[in-house]
Amino acid sequence: MTVLHVDANSAYLSWSAVKLLEQGYGQDIRQIPSVIAGDPKDRHGIILAKSMAAKKYQIKTGESLFEAFRKCPNLQVF
C-alpha cells in the first residue's frame, strides 16, 4: 500500500498567488504574510490557507480572522 500526503492548504495559496500574478496583482502573496479566508469587512471567516510568512506569526488553518489579525495586524486577506 502507498500512502500519499499532500499539503493542499499550501497548494491552494500558491495557485491563488499564480492567478493573482497573471491578473496583474503587483505582489506575490506567497512572499508576504497572507491568507485565503472570508471577507474581513463582514467580520467573519476562518483561515483556509496561509503563506509561509504567515506561519511565522503562528497563524493556523481554521483560526478566525480576528485571532489572525491579533497575531499579525498587517496580514493580507484574499
C-alpha positions in Angstrom: 0.0 0.0 0.0 1.2 3.5 -0.8 0.1 6.5 1.3 0.4 10.0 -0.2 0.0 13.1 1.9 -0.5 16.4 0.0 -0.5 19.8 1.8 -3.5 21.2 -0.2 -3.6 24.3 2.0 -0.2 25.5 0.8 -1.1 24.4 -2.8 -4.3 26.4 -2.7 -2.5 29.6 -1.6 0.2 29.0 -4.3 -2.5 28.5 -7.0 -4.2 31.7 -5.8 -0.9 33.6 -6.0 -0.2 32.5 -9.5 -3.7 33.5 -10.6 -3.3 37.0 -9.0 0.1 37.5 -10.6 -1.4 36.5 -14.0 -4.2 39.1 -13.4 -1.6 41.8 -12.8 -1.5 41.9 -9.0 1.8 43.5 -8.1 3.0 41.3 -5.3 3.5 37.6 -4.8 1.3 36.7 -1.9 3.5 33.7 -1.2 6.2 36.1 0.0 4.2 38.2 2.5 2.0 37.3 5.5 -1.2 36.4 3.7 -4.2 34.1 4.0 -7.1 32.8 1.9 -10.2 33.4 4.1 -13.6 35.0 4.3 -14.3 38.7 3.9 -12.8 40.7 6.7 -15.3 43.6 6.1 -18.1 41.2 7.1 -16.1 40.3 10.2 -16.4 36.6 9.7 -14.5 33.8 8.2 -11.7 31.4 9.0 -8.3 30.8 7.6 -8.4 28.3 4.8 -4.8 28.6 3.6 -1.8 30.6 4.7 1.6 31.7 3.3 4.9 30.6 4.9 5.4 34.2 6.0 2.0 34.0 7.9 3.1 30.7 9.5 5.9 32.6 11.2 3.2 34.5 13.1 1.8 31.2 14.4 -1.4 31.7 12.2 -3.2 28.4 11.9 -5.6 27.0 9.4 -9.2 27.0 10.8 -8.4 30.0 13.0 -10.7 33.1 12.9 -9.6 36.2 11.1 -10.0 38.1 14.3 -7.3 35.9 16.1 -5.1 36.0 13.0 -5.2 39.8 12.9 -4.2 40.0 16.6 -1.1 38.0 15.8 -0.3 39.9 12.6 -2.0 43.2 12.1 -0.6 43.7 8.6 -2.0 40.3 7.4 -3.3 40.4 3.8 -6.6 38.5 3.2 -7.5 37.1 -0.2 
